[in-house]
Amino acid sequence: MTVMAERPMTSGTESDSFEDLLRTLDELDVPDGYKAEIIRGNIVVSPWSKGYYLDVMELVCEQLRPYLPAEHRISYGPFLYVFPGSERAYGPDIHVAHRRASRISSTHLDGEALSFVAELTSSSTRDDDMTDKVEVYGRAGVPVYLLLDMQEECATVFSMPSAKGYKSSDTKPFGEKLAIPAPFDCALDTTDFTAP
């Protein structure tokens, strides 16, 4: 498969079960520089982040690491978290989970094991990051979802998960500090999150 645009490519039909989509995703030869997720019954292939996003991801990890719950690990990169109840599978930009969540031989990690997730938007993923993922992460009980809107240069933290997503959110422009709620209870400095 050749992917030429910054738009996500989708694959899937109404008759594909979630398990069928997971099997197809596992067999998919995703080109270098792209990731594949299952969103709303489709396999979505989208480009990885721009280069400077790496600096932002590392800044988030460095700032949160001292506040992680016991035995939790923060990381970024290509890990697939599965949400069978919502029939979704996401590869979040930054993720925190208990270490035992990754002590499996499967490539499908349990989405409900997440204690924190962050997504950095791009033009191809922004809509899903701001809608579908807010609902799914909240319904799965992920305590904190950090949405870094790289196009609008602002950060939103969602907390208090509920059956409809999250009950609470707070947005700050890049350059300000944003309170990250329990179980982290810290402030995230977004000063260096803007594009070079």
N, C-alpha and C positions, 0 to 999 in steps of 0.2 A: 504494500500500500504506500502511495506517495501522498504526503500532505503538503500543500503549497501555501495555504493561507493561514492567517491568525484566527480564523473562525474554527469553532469545533466541528468535527465531523461526527455524525451519528450513524449508528447501525442498530437495528432491532425492529421487531414487528410486534403487533398486538398479541400474537400467539406465543412469543418467547416467554418462558417462565423465568423467574429470577435465577433459578439454578442453571438454566440453559445459558442465560446471559453471563453468569459467572464463569461457566465452562468456556464459553466463547472468548471471554476476556482473558482467561488464562492461556488460551491458545493463540491469541492475537500477537502478531509480530509488530509491536509498536515502534515506530521509527525513533532514532536517537533524538532527544530534545522534546519528546512528547510524552504525555501521560494519558491513561485511559481510565474512565470512571463510568459507573452506571448511574444515570440520572433520568428519572421519570420514564423508565422502561426502555431506555436507549443506552448503548455504549457510546460515550462521548470521548473523542480523542482531541486533546487540545495541547497547544505548545506549552513547554515549561516556561518558567518566569524569565523576565529580563535579567541581565547580569547584576544590576545593582540591588535587585530583590534579595540576593544572597546576603548582602550587608545588613539589610533590614531583618531578615530571618535570624541572623546571628545576633544582632542587637537584642531582639526579643528573647532569644534563648538565654543570653548572658544575664539579662535583667531578671528573668523569672527563675533561673536555676536556684538561687539561694532560698527561694520561697516554695519550692516543690514539696508536696506532701511526702511523707516517709515512703521510701521504696519506689517512688515515681521517677520516670525518665522523660526528659524533654529532647525532642529531635525534630529534624525536618527532612523532607525527602520522600522518596518513592515507596511508601507503605500504604497498602489498601485496607481500609477499615470498612467492614460490612455491617449493614443495618437491615437484616432480613425482614423485620416487621414493616419497614418502609420500602423494601425492595430497592435499596440504594447501596452503592459502594463508592466511597470517596477516598481520594489520595490527598489528605490535607497538607497544606504547606508546612505547618508546624503542629506537632501533636505531643500531648503529655498523657501518659498512662502508667499504671502500675507495671513494674518490670515483668510480672508473671504473664501479662497479656501477650508478650512477644515470645514466650517460651513454648512455642508450638511449631510444628513442621509445616503447617499450612501457610500459604501466602495471604490468606484472608484473616485479618485481625478483627477482634470483637469491638465494634463501634461503641458499645455500651461500657467498655472499659476505659474510655477516654475521660480525663478530668479537665482537659483544656484542649481547644483546637483553635488555630488561627488560619485564616485564608487571606492572601494578598490578591486583590482583584487584578484582572487584565481585561482588555476589551472583549475577549472571547469567553471569559468565565464570570464576569461581574454580575449579570442577572441571576445566575444560579447561586452564586455566593451570597447574594443579598435576599434571596427568597427561599428557594428549595432547601438550601443547607441550613438556614436559620430554623426552619420548621423541623427538619429531620434531626439535627443536633439537639434541639430542645426536647423533642419527643423522646429521644433516646436517653435523656437525663444527663447530657454532658453539662457540667456545672458552669463552664465559662466558654463562650465563643467570641473570639476577637476577630473582627472584620477590619482589615486595613484596606481602605478604598484608595488605591494608588492613583486613580484618575482624578478624584476630588480632593485628594490629600487630607484625609481625615480618618480617624480611628473610632470604631464603635465597639463597645464591649456589651455583650448580651449575657444576662445571668438570670437566675431563678427559672430553671427549665419547667415547662408545662406541656400539657397535651397538645397545645396549639403553637408551640415554639418556645418563646421566652417571655416572661412577665416584665422584665426590666431591661433597659438599655441606656447607655450614656455615650454621647458622641463628642469628640474634641478634635479640633483641627491639628494637623501635624505641627509640632513645635511646642505643644502643651503636654502636661502630664495627665495621664488617664488612670483612674483608680481601677485596679484589677481585684474583683471581689474574692471571697472565700471559694476555695480553700487556699488561695494564694495571699490575699490581703496585702497588696503592695501597690506601688505606683509605677506605671510604665512611662518612661520619658520618650516621647516621639520626635524629639528635636532633629535627629538625623535620618528621618524616614523619607524625606523628599527626594525627587529625582536629581541626579547630578546636573 
